[in-house]
C-alpha cells in the first residue's frame, strides 16, 4: 500500500512540475513574440513624437488638436503568478510583473500612436498613463492589467 501511495504522490508532483514547465515555456514564447512585434512597430512609429509637455511651442498658425488614446489589457499567465507568489514570501522586486507592465505600457502607446497617425498628427502632447488591475477574485490577485495611454494629437495645418 505504501508503494502505491508513493507512486501516486510521485506522479502528482511530476504532473505539476510538467505543467509549470509547459506554462513557463508557453509564457516565454508568447512574451518574446509580443516584444518582437512591439520593437518592429516602435521602429515604424519613430517619426511620431510623443512628449509629456503640456504646452505647444508658438507657431504662426494654430494646429488642429485631437484627443487620442490607446488601451492594452495583458493577462498574467499562471507561471508568472506562481513565481510572484513565491517571491512575495521572501520579498523583493517582482520581475515577472515588471515585464507584464512594460509590455502593456508600450502596447498602449503604440495603439495611441496608430490613432494619431490615422489623423495625420506629427506630435502627441501631454501624454499620460492610467493603469488598473483586473482581478479574477479578491483572493487570487491580479488576473490582468490594463494600461490606458492618452494625449493630445497635434495635426499641423495643411
C-alpha positions in Angstrom: 0.0 0.0 0.0 2.9 2.4 0.8 4.4 1.9 -2.7 1.0 2.8 -4.3 0.8 6.0 -2.3 4.4 6.8 -3.1 3.8 6.3 -6.8 0.6 8.3 -6.8 2.4 11.2 -5.0 5.3 10.9 -7.4 3.1 11.1 -10.5 1.2 14.0 -9.0 4.3 16.0 -8.3 5.7 15.1 -11.7 2.4 16.3 -13.4 2.5 19.6 -11.5 6.2 20.1 -12.5 5.3 19.3 -16.1 2.5 21.9 -16.0 4.9 24.5 -14.6 7.5 23.8 -17.4 4.8 24.0 -20.1 3.4 27.2 -18.6 6.9 28.7 -18.4 7.8 27.8 -21.9 4.5 28.9 -23.4 4.6 32.2 -21.5 8.2 33.0 -22.6 7.3 32.2 -26.2 4.2 34.5 -26.1 6.2 37.3 -24.4 9.0 37.1 -26.9 6.7 37.2 -29.8 4.9 40.2 -28.3 8.1 42.1 -27.7 9.3 41.3 -31.3 6.1 42.9 -32.7 6.4 45.9 -30.3 10.0 46.6 -31.4 9.0 46.4 -35.1 6.1 48.8 -34.5 8.1 51.2 -32.4 10.7 51.5 -35.2 7.9 52.2 -37.6 6.5 55.0 -35.3 9.9 56.6 -34.6 8.9 59.8 -36.6 5.8 60.4 -34.4 7.0 62.4 -31.4 5.3 61.7 -28.0 6.0 64.1 -25.2 4.6 64.8 -21.7 4.8 68.6 -22.1 1.6 70.5 -21.5 2.1 73.5 -23.8 2.7 73.8 -27.5 5.6 75.8 -28.9 4.5 79.1 -30.5 3.7 78.9 -34.2 2.2 81.2 -36.9 -0.9 79.0 -37.4 -2.6 77.1 -34.6 -2.7 73.3 -35.3 -5.7 71.2 -35.0 -5.8 69.0 -31.9 -7.5 65.7 -31.1 -7.7 63.5 -28.1 -6.1 60.2 -28.9 -5.9 57.1 -26.7 -4.7 53.5 -26.8 -5.6 50.8 -24.4 -4.0 47.4 -23.8 -5.0 44.6 -21.5 -2.4 41.9 -20.9 -3.2 38.9 -18.8 -1.0 37.2 -16.2 -0.1 33.7 -17.1 -0.2 31.1 -14.3 3.6 30.6 -14.2 4.1 34.4 -13.6 1.5 34.3 -10.9 3.2 31.2 -9.3 6.6 32.9 -9.4 5.2 36.1 -8.0 3.5 34.2 -5.1 6.8 32.6 -4.3 8.6 36.0 -4.4 6.0 37.5 -2.1 7.1 35.1 0.6 10.7 36.4 0.6 10.1 40.0 -0.6 11.8 41.9 -3.3 11.1 43.0 -6.9 8.5 41.1 -8.9 10.4 40.9 -12.2 7.6 38.8 -13.7 5.1 41.6 -13.3 7.5 44.3 -14.4 7.8 42.8 -17.9 4.0 42.5 -18.0 3.6 46.2 -17.2 6.3 47.1 -19.7 4.6 45.3 -22.5 1.2 46.8 -21.6 2.6 50.4 -21.5 4.4 50.0 -24.8 1.4 48.4 -26.5 -0.9 51.2 -25.3 1.5 53.9 -26.6 1.7 52.1 -30.0 -2.1 51.9 -30.2 -2.4 55.6 -29.3 0.2 56.4 -32.0 -1.7 54.4 -34.5 -4.8 56.5 -33.8 -2.8 59.8 -34.1 -1.1 58.7 -37.3 -4.6 58.0 -38.8 -5.5 61.6 -38.0 -2.3 62.9 -39.7 -0.6 64.0 -36.5 3.1 64.7 -36.2 3.2 65.0 -32.4 1.4 63.8 -29.3 1.5 66.3 -26.4 0.6 65.9 -22.8 0.8 62.1 -22.9 -0.4 60.4 -19.8 -1.0 56.8 -18.4 -3.7 55.3 -16.4 -3.3 51.7 -15.1 -5.6 49.3 -13.4 -5.6 45.7 -12.4 -8.4 43.4 -13.4 -8.9 40.8 -10.7 -10.3 37.4 -11.2 -11.2 37.3 -7.5 -10.2 39.2 -4.4 -8.1 36.3 -3.0 -6.5 35.3 -6.3 -4.8 38.7 -7.0 -4.2 40.2 -10.4 -5.8 38.4 -13.4 -4.8 41.1 -16.0 -3.5 44.6 -16.1 -4.9 47.4 -18.3 -2.9 50.4 -19.3 -4.5 53.4 -21.0 -2.3 55.9 -22.8 -3.8 59.2 -23.8 -2.7 62.6 -25.1 -3.4 65.4 -27.5 -2.6 64.7 -31.1 -1.2 67.8 -33.0 -2.2 67.9 -36.6 -0.3 70.6 -38.5 -2.2 72.9 -40.8 -2.0 72.0 -44.4 
